Amino acid sequence: MNDKKISTTVYLTQEQINQLKELNSRTKVPVAAYIREGIDLVLQEHSDKLPGQLSLVE
């Protein structure tokens, strides 16, 4: 996976921001890391809708 990060804008609710900041203060993990992790979970959940290699096993 390419580690280069691309800047983008994401609009979050105030509650989402508050919870992410609280999580950050307790874990010292950057908010951006949690956002990327959430995006990875969504992409994994919907991977069947994305182009990719076909499985050889059915």
N, C-alpha and C positions, 0 to 999 in steps of 0.2 A: 504494500500500500504506500502511496506517495505521501510523505510527511509534510509537503508544502501546504501551507494554509492559505486560503483565499478569503479575503474580507467580504462580508455580506451583512445585510441589515435584516434583523428579525424583530418583529413586534410581539412583545409578551405582555401579559396582564400584570397589574401591580402585584397581585397575589403570587404569581409565578416568580417575579423578581424578588419579592420578599422571602419566599421559601428558598430560592437558589442562593441568596445572600446568607441566609441562616445556615444552610448546608455548607457553604464555603467557610463561614466563620468557625464551624464545628470541625470540619475535616481538612481545611486548608487546600482543598482541591479547587482549581479555578472554575468559575461559573462556565466559561467557554468549554471546558472539558466535559462538564455535565450536559451541556447542550449538544455537543458532538456525540456523546454517548447515546442520548435520546434519539438523535437522527439515525445513528447506526441501528438502534432497535427497531425503528419504523421501517428502515430499508430492509432489514432482515425479515421482518414480518410480512412485507409485501414483495419479497424477492421473486415470487412467482409471476409478477407482473412486469418484471424488468428483463431486458434482453440478457442472454447469457448462454453458456454452453448447455447442450442437452445432455441429460444423464444417459449413460449406457445401460443402466439397470432400470427396469420398469417394474 
